[in-house]
């Protein structure tokens, strides 16, 4: 195994996918190209996961902001307190709770995957 492949594997083990790919550029070792392809797929998956987390955080913030704005408007008398409005606020908070739980589960799964990879 070449020094470049060995170095790239150490970088990949640390989760530094882009750096691992860069370390394999121009590598003449027959493992270089296939490893770079695997690392590239992992880097793409990592970016997709980051985008998904960002979207979920945005959705969570929107749900909480909407519920809070409605509650404040009801409290200061700008909006009338109606059963439908309160039901909608409860629904937004329920959705926020589900989204938060989903984010926790995803993060827990990701942490477990990282621990398993490091063993």
N, C-alpha and C positions, 0 to 999 in steps of 0.2 A: 504494500500500500504506500502510495506516495505521501510526501509531507503535506502537499496541498489537500489531499483527501482527508488525511488525519486531522489537519487543522479545521477543515470545513465540518467534519463530524463533531468536533468539540464545540464549534460555534453553534451548530444545529442543536446539540444537546442543551445549550444554554438558551435556545429559542431565538437566536440571532439569524433568522433565515436569510435575510438579504445579504448579510455579511458572509454567510456560508456560500451563497450562490456566487458572490464576487470572488471569494477565495478559490473557486473552481474554474474561473474564467481562464482559458488558455491551458488548462490542465491536460496533460497527455495521458494520464492514467485512464484506462478503460472504464473505471467506475465513475469518473468525473462527470460525464454528460448525464448518465442516468440519475446520479445523486442530485445534480443541479435541477433536473426535471422534478424530482420528488420534493426537493426543498422549495421550488417555485410553486408547486401546488399547495404546499403547506402555508407559504407566505400569502398566497391568494385567499386561502381559507381563513387565515388569521385576519386579513383585511376585511373579508366579508363579515366575520364575527364582530369585529370592531364597529363596522357600519350598522349592523343589526342592534348592537348595544346602544349606539348613539340614537337610533330611531326610537328604541324603547324608552330611553331616558327622556327624549323629547315628548313622546306620547304620555308618559307618566306626569311630566311637568304640566302638560296641557290639561290633563284630567284634574289634577289638584288645583291648578289656577282657575279653571272654570268653576269648580265646586266652591272655592274660596270666594271668588268674585260674586257668585250668587248668594252665598251666605252673608257676605258683607252688605250686599244690596238689600237683602231681606232685613238685616239687623238695623240698617239706617233708614228703612222705610221707602227706599227707592223702588223696590219690587214688593209686590204683595206676596205674603206667605200663602201659598196654595198647596194642597196635597200633591198635585202633579209636579210642581216645582221642587218640593221636598223629595219626592220620589226620584226625580231626575238627578238631584244632587246625590242622593244615596246610591243611585246607579253608577254615577261617575266615580264615586269613592270606592264602590265595590269593584269596578273595572280597574281602578288604580291599584287596589289591593291584589287583584289577580295578576296584574302585570308585574307588580313588585315581587310576588311569590315566584313567578316564572323567571324573572331576572335572577333571583336568589338561587333557584334550582340550576339554571344555566351556569352561573358562576361556580356553584358547588361542583357541578359536573366537570367544568373546565379545570378547577383546582385538582380534582381527583385524577383527571387525565394527565395533568402535568406531573403529579406525584408518581403515577405509574410509569411515565416515560423516564423519569429520573432514576428509577430502580434498576 
